[in-house]
């Protein structure tokens, strides 16, 4: 930072409410590394605006003085997109108000700093459902979830964050405020500007508030676990279950034996509900508009699936707490994996129909590269997104293991390309995947650069993130 | 057109397959006026590409020579967006292939010229559902439906066209082809470029193909008509029905007595199924994952609604053909309206919760402007989109009536603004609404212009449409 920029920051501080900024190293430290401690950065200034007008004032100033900014929500991202390297940090955490709840419109307007769990609770208090659900929901903030187009376990039924936003308020780099918070479900007046901001990882502007889509709770949920012969068997079962339940499948998650073994080894209280110990199982959730029906629908459909040899074993949760236990098994796989040792992780997607063939090819390739590699592939097979991770057979693998298997990562992404898939299904590009992204998407990146230059000509918005450096 | 441009067109023709262009006046005439005959235009050249590569070659040439182009699908738009005024017309009708059906991925890849009804049929043949459904489905083409982000009667359950597109292939003005047809349901690798093209009314590029989302058919549908005391009563009933059916309401359409009377007067075979003759009624469709359950669920919920005085009368279709009759009543309102005389039409939306108050204020305003005006407001109240039309009390109104009530149109749009609504919920801006759009959305339009200039710097793509002329 040169002396002009230092002087500029002093000017900026002098314009702001003293509560709206900090240079206290202790306070800054929570904002300069990611939650898992993988990325370490630094910033000369943390700004904590309390209003959209303040965000606009800050961005106008930064744009005029060409000061790079990094917007930050709950700082729970997985790809290094919210760790500063010299940029000033704009944390949205003070902007966490619930602005409006509209039950008849099934919409909730909240500020960007609202925590996902709070939003879920606000919806539940109104007897409605906000369906986004993911591991970091106790810290992740709505602005960040929008800027990264978060996914999770219910995408199959309710879509990604992109599908759950009725409208946004955002500040563009030049201080322009765009606002579309009135909760319209249909609006065909020109380009859908909100869609540009969603998933842009803070490179086009700062989301300050959003009107979110709420849903009516299904009257009942049925949750079960079934043993399938293979990933292809899982896809066949999904196809069958969709028809057999009249489209009522709300979640369909693949779980491998090794992943569940790690959960049982490392997570207190975890136990497998199936009598058999299958190589592959799936967690299935179905919904019904009628009370106490979903479990019966699930049971009947799984009965038919058993008759057709699609599954060899199944169990249906008999209570809400058992359903929660089943879900905890699935949700605990990353924890079990972590306790076992380091793993090279790949959040990839292909078309659902191609998932089995992709997994087979990728597993063979990885295991033939190094017989010490153990593939742990699990997750949202219902929407073609599997977390394809490479662990070590033996417990206790460290960074040297990650280093050793690096060539496999590139080969996996090459295979994803061959299968027409995505190298980042739900986590985004951030810093972590820029190189791989650049190597694979030259046409799209060129167009993204044109858009970025048009909206952010001074390149002040999260400039190191998403789009590869030139 | 100056002599350079005439020479350019000759060069362009010489580069193309002779089957790929026409200057035959008879052939051109189908492309130079809209289907309702409201817009009349002209073009020096009709181009009918047969492949994406051909579209790219054409756009590259036109961009290099600054020749304006107008992309055209089924030419069924309602706002004048596809009538040329000197631009060359690029019709996608020869590109109508089904490229791929992937049942396990629930996706269908078709070219832009595929007719909506054909797409629905392709899905049905695979025992799947493509849920977009609207009056013009026998002629409307997928490319146009994407470029106008079409809506229809099932938005409440399945969303707009924007929500039904998994990926696009499109040609940008400089001939760049972007392609994302692999049917991914999750992909977080940068800006979602397809969302920019969807609803852009052909101003940013030409959609050449799309991979569409299919759904599993619900196992049963229940369709009924219920008498409500008022639009507020309709919204109250919607809220109740959502809870009572566990979120199973798939369509919820408001119908006024005057509109249904016109249907009965003018549409052969139409008759009202309710014994009472209420001022307001709603058509409700609910779905169930179980066979033969939806009608019972609907009946039980409407029974409760009756007990709670939310409705005064109701009838449930006892067969598929009766359900079809009910739907035909709703779908025939525009036809009845047309037979009655000309009407000034307003395709507007507000938040669902605000619809009753908006309708009340707008009706009072219109009827006090001229006691001869009869408001006919009907449609998708479940998603806040009502077709708020002004007819004459007496039959036979002509253009002079439309002229007379013009000031009311502006006042209605002002009221829509006050209510935070949209002046075009599903039909788009085109030519028809440019003035009103320009008067109301200066910030958004400025940003749209920046994007347009970045993607289409020579302004060759449908240059008179959507964005107001400067």
Interface residues (C-beta under 8 A of the other chain):
Chain A: X102 X103 X104 X105 X106 X107 X127 X148 X149 X151 X155 X159 X160 X162 X163 X172 X176 X177 X178 X182 X183 X184 X185 X186 X187 X188 X189 X190 X191 X192 X193 X195 X196 X198 X199 X200 X204 X215 X216 X217 X218 X219 X220 X235 X236 X238 X239 X242 X243 X245 X246 X247 X248 X286 X287 X288 X289 X290 X291 X293 X297 X349 X350 X351 X352 X353 X354 X380 X383 X384 X385 X419 X420 X421 X422 X423 X424 X425 X426 X427 X428 X429 X433 X437 X441 X443 X444 X445 X446 X447 X448 X450 X451 X453 X454 X455 X466 X467
Chain B: X102 X103 X104 X105 X106 X107 X127 X148 X149 X151 X155 X159 X160 X162 X163 X172 X176 X177 X178 X182 X183 X184 X185 X186 X187 X188 X189 X190 X191 X192 X193 X195 X196 X198 X199 X200 X204 X215 X216 X217 X218 X219 X220 X235 X236 X238 X239 X242 X243 X245 X246 X247 X248 X286 X287 X288 X289 X290 X291 X293 X297 X349 X350 X351 X352 X353 X354 X380 X383 X384 X385 X419 X420 X421 X422 X423 X424 X425 X426 X427 X428 X429 X433 X437 X441 X443 X444 X445 X446 X447 X448 X450 X451 X453 X454 X455 X466 X467
